[in-house]
Amino acid sequence: MNQKNFEYLQDQLTFNGFGAGLSERLLTAMQSQIPEFSLPYQVRFGKDELRASLNFQKSAHQDLYFFKSYLASLKNHGQSQRINQLFYIQPSGSINLKEAFNLLQGRAVEKQLLDQQGDPYHAWLQLDFKNSDAAGNFKIKQFTQDYGYDLGRALSKLSLKELSNDESKARLLDSLRGGNRQQVTLLYEGQQHKFFIEASPQFKGIIAYNQHSVRQQIQSATSLQQQRQQPGLLTDQSQRLASQREQGLLPN
């Protein structure tokens, strides 16, 4: 068995979100020298269960194994039907386990990909649950930079506490680009209101949810009341509030 190959595959599993728990089973399978094998994996994100079957294949010419793909199967809490998708491991733009979970939940993920000439480009990816290929995989919608979605610009229209400094803003952008539904704090009329948002590249905007994961406009999710603005809490945000009102995100 090729020890360096084993260590490389260990690192690859960790990088793609599977941790170190598969090392013993990976070692045993590689020592057997079988041409291909699969390793099962299971994890929970909150109350939702994600299973994965990781596929490995041995080179026909060298003592090397390759992590080729994994089949992800999501069972959302309270639902009996599973949602399945095969994700391929690629030199650039591979979908890690958490990103696979987010995609299977219908959210979009931003990745750096390679075009046919090998040049990198960025695109938002989202599963098309209405269309699948011959193998039964959902087709993947791509929204490239030419499509015109600017996550930072969409966020700037909202009066969020997380946008008040560069560090928290960078964390928020990274989380949304990874496909997460992120909790944020809306600053309005001197009060702070918690809700959740996710990126929506197809509609070039932001989707908001209340604490019960119900999708709705921000003023409904936060039960805003007209109150006098408290000094120091809102600074230089009149344009953001005006923009929110224009979009119907806040009451007039």
C-alpha positions as CSV (number, residue, x, y, z in Angstrom):
1,M,0.0,0.0,0.0
2,N,1.2,3.5,-0.8
3,Q,1.5,5.3,2.5
4,K,1.8,8.8,1.0
5,N,-1.4,8.1,-1.0
6,F,-3.2,7.1,2.2
7,E,-2.1,10.3,3.9
8,Y,-3.1,12.4,0.9
9,L,-6.6,10.8,1.0
10,Q,-6.9,11.5,4.7
11,D,-6.1,15.2,4.1
12,Q,-8.6,15.2,1.2
13,L,-11.4,13.8,3.4
14,T,-10.7,16.3,6.1
15,F,-10.6,19.2,3.6
16,N,-14.0,18.1,2.2
17,G,-15.6,18.1,5.6
18,F,-15.6,14.3,6.5
19,G,-13.1,14.6,9.4
20,A,-10.7,11.9,10.5
21,G,-13.2,9.2,11.5
22,L,-13.0,7.3,8.3
23,S,-9.2,6.7,8.5
24,E,-9.3,3.1,9.8
25,R,-11.9,2.0,7.3
26,L,-10.0,3.8,4.5
27,L,-6.7,2.0,5.5
28,T,-8.4,-1.4,5.6
29,A,-9.9,-0.9,2.2
30,M,-6.7,0.3,0.6
31,Q,-4.7,-2.6,2.1
32,S,-7.2,-5.0,0.5
33,Q,-6.1,-3.7,-3.0
34,I,-9.6,-4.0,-4.4
35,P,-10.2,-2.0,-7.6
36,E,-12.9,0.2,-6.0
37,F,-14.8,0.6,-2.7
38,S,-17.2,2.9,-0.9
39,L,-17.2,4.2,2.6
40,P,-20.5,5.2,4.4
41,Y,-20.7,8.4,6.5
42,Q,-23.4,10.0,8.5
43,V,-23.8,13.4,10.2
44,R,-26.6,15.6,11.6
45,F,-27.0,19.3,11.0
46,G,-29.4,20.3,13.6
47,K,-32.4,18.0,13.3
48,D,-31.6,17.1,9.7
49,E,-29.7,13.9,8.7
50,L,-27.2,13.7,5.9
51,R,-25.8,10.4,4.8
52,A,-23.0,10.0,2.3
53,S,-21.4,7.2,0.4
54,L,-17.8,8.1,-0.6
55,N,-16.5,6.4,-3.7
56,F,-12.8,5.5,-4.2
57,Q,-11.2,3.9,-7.3
58,K,-7.8,2.4,-7.8
59,S,-5.5,3.4,-10.7
60,A,-5.1,0.7,-13.3
61,H,-1.4,1.6,-13.7
62,Q,-0.1,2.7,-10.3
63,D,-0.5,1.9,-6.6
64,L,-2.8,4.9,-6.1
65,Y,-6.4,5.3,-5.0
66,F,-8.5,8.3,-5.9
67,F,-11.5,9.9,-4.1
68,K,-13.8,10.2,-7.1
69,S,-17.2,11.2,-5.8
70,Y,-19.8,10.9,-3.0
71,L,-23.5,10.4,-3.0
72,A,-25.2,12.7,-0.5
73,S,-28.6,11.8,0.8
74,L,-30.5,14.3,2.9
75,K,-33.5,13.6,5.2
76,N,-35.0,16.8,6.5
77,H,-36.6,16.7,9.9
78,G,-40.3,15.8,9.7
79,Q,-40.0,14.5,6.1
80,S,-39.9,10.9,5.0
81,Q,-38.5,11.3,1.5
82,R,-34.8,11.6,1.0
83,I,-33.1,14.0,-1.5
84,N,-30.1,12.6,-3.2
85,Q,-27.3,14.1,-5.3
86,L,-23.9,12.8,-6.6
87,F,-21.1,15.2,-6.1
88,Y,-17.8,14.8,-8.0
89,I,-14.4,15.5,-6.5
90,Q,-12.6,17.9,-8.9
91,P,-9.2,19.7,-9.0
92,S,-11.1,23.0,-8.4
93,G,-14.6,23.8,-7.1
94,S,-15.4,20.5,-5.3
95,I,-18.4,20.7,-3.1
96,N,-17.6,19.9,0.5
97,L,-20.0,18.2,2.9
98,K,-21.6,21.3,4.4
99,E,-22.0,22.9,1.0
100,A,-23.7,19.7,-0.2
101,F,-26.1,20.0,2.7
102,N,-26.8,23.6,1.9
103,L,-27.4,22.8,-1.8
104,L,-29.7,19.9,-0.9
105,Q,-31.7,22.3,1.2
106,G,-32.2,24.5,-1.8
107,R,-29.7,27.3,-1.0
108,A,-26.9,28.6,-3.3
109,V,-23.2,28.3,-2.9
110,E,-20.5,30.4,-4.5
111,K,-17.4,28.5,-5.8
112,Q,-14.3,29.1,-7.9
113,L,-14.5,26.8,-10.9
114,L,-12.3,26.2,-14.0
115,D,-13.6,26.8,-17.6
116,Q,-12.7,24.5,-20.5
117,Q,-9.4,26.4,-21.0
118,G,-8.4,25.8,-17.4
119,D,-9.0,29.5,-16.4
120,P,-10.6,30.1,-13.0
121,Y,-14.0,31.9,-12.6
122,H,-16.5,32.4,-9.8
123,A,-20.1,31.3,-10.0
124,W,-23.0,30.7,-7.7
125,L,-24.3,27.2,-7.9
126,Q,-27.9,26.0,-7.1
127,L,-29.6,22.7,-7.6
128,D,-32.5,22.7,-10.1
129,F,-35.0,20.4,-8.4
130,K,-37.3,20.5,-11.4
131,N,-34.8,19.1,-13.8
132,S,-32.5,16.1,-13.6
133,D,-30.0,14.4,-16.0
134,A,-30.1,10.8,-17.3
135,A,-28.4,9.5,-14.2
136,G,-31.0,11.0,-11.9
137,N,-28.9,13.9,-10.6
138,F,-30.4,17.3,-10.3
139,K,-29.0,19.7,-12.9
140,I,-27.0,22.6,-11.4
141,K,-27.8,26.2,-12.2
142,Q,-24.8,28.6,-12.5
143,F,-24.9,32.3,-12.0
144,T,-21.6,33.7,-13.0
145,Q,-20.3,37.3,-12.5
146,D,-21.8,38.3,-15.8
147,Y,-25.2,37.5,-14.4
148,G,-24.8,40.6,-12.2
149,Y,-25.4,39.4,-8.6
150,D,-23.4,41.3,-6.1
151,L,-23.9,39.9,-2.6
152,G,-22.2,42.8,-0.9
153,R,-24.4,45.3,-2.7
154,A,-27.5,43.4,-1.8
155,L,-26.5,43.3,1.9
156,S,-25.7,47.0,1.9
157,K,-29.4,47.8,1.4
158,L,-30.1,46.3,4.8
159,S,-29.4,48.0,8.1
160,L,-27.5,45.1,9.7
161,K,-25.4,45.3,12.8
162,E,-23.0,42.8,11.2
163,L,-22.1,45.4,8.6
164,S,-20.8,47.8,11.2
165,N,-17.2,46.6,11.0
166,D,-15.0,44.9,8.4
167,E,-14.4,41.7,10.5
168,S,-18.0,40.8,11.2
169,K,-19.0,41.8,7.6
170,A,-16.3,39.5,6.2
171,R,-17.6,36.6,8.4
172,L,-21.2,37.2,7.2
173,L,-20.1,37.3,3.5
174,D,-18.1,34.1,3.9
175,S,-21.0,32.3,5.6
176,L,-23.5,33.3,3.0
177,R,-21.2,32.4,0.1
178,G,-20.9,29.0,1.7
179,G,-24.6,28.6,1.4
180,N,-25.5,29.0,5.0
181,R,-28.6,30.5,6.4
182,Q,-27.1,33.1,8.8
183,Q,-28.6,34.8,11.8
184,V,-28.2,38.6,11.6
185,T,-29.4,41.6,13.6
186,L,-31.5,44.3,12.0
187,L,-31.2,47.8,13.4
188,Y,-34.4,49.7,13.1
189,E,-36.0,52.6,15.0
190,G,-33.5,52.2,17.9
191,Q,-34.2,48.5,18.3
192,Q,-32.3,45.3,17.4
193,H,-34.3,42.5,15.7
194,K,-32.9,38.9,15.1
195,F,-33.7,37.0,11.9
196,F,-32.1,34.7,9.4
197,I,-31.0,35.5,5.8
198,E,-29.6,33.6,2.9
199,A,-28.2,34.6,-0.5
200,S,-30.5,34.5,-3.5
201,P,-28.4,35.0,-6.7
202,Q,-31.1,34.0,-9.1
203,F,-33.3,36.9,-7.9
204,K,-30.3,39.1,-7.1
205,G,-31.4,39.7,-3.5
206,I,-31.5,38.4,0.0
207,I,-34.2,36.0,1.5
208,A,-35.2,36.5,5.1
209,Y,-36.7,34.1,7.6
210,N,-38.1,34.5,11.1
211,Q,-37.1,32.5,14.2
212,H,-39.4,29.7,13.1
213,S,-37.8,29.3,9.6
214,V,-40.8,30.8,8.0
215,R,-40.0,32.9,4.9
216,Q,-41.4,36.4,5.0
217,Q,-40.7,40.0,4.7
218,I,-38.5,41.5,7.4
219,Q,-41.1,43.7,9.0
220,S,-43.3,40.6,9.5
221,A,-40.5,38.5,10.8
222,T,-39.5,41.0,13.4
223,S,-42.9,42.4,14.3
224,L,-41.6,46.0,14.1
225,Q,-43.3,48.8,16.0
226,Q,-42.9,52.5,15.4
227,Q,-40.6,53.8,18.2
228,R,-38.4,56.8,18.6
229,Q,-34.9,56.3,17.3
230,Q,-32.3,56.0,20.0
231,P,-29.1,58.0,19.4
232,G,-25.9,56.1,18.7
233,L,-27.6,52.8,17.6
234,L,-28.2,53.9,14.0
235,T,-25.5,56.0,12.3
236,D,-25.4,57.0,8.7
237,Q,-28.1,54.4,7.8
238,S,-30.9,56.6,6.4
239,Q,-30.1,55.5,2.8
240,R,-30.2,51.9,3.8
241,L,-33.6,52.3,5.5
242,A,-35.0,54.1,2.5
243,S,-33.8,51.3,0.2
244,Q,-35.5,48.7,2.5
245,R,-38.8,50.6,2.4
246,E,-38.6,50.8,-1.4
247,Q,-38.2,47.0,-1.6
248,G,-41.1,46.4,0.8
249,L,-38.7,45.1,3.5
250,L,-39.8,47.7,6.0
251,P,-43.0,49.6,6.6
252,N,-43.4,53.2,5.4
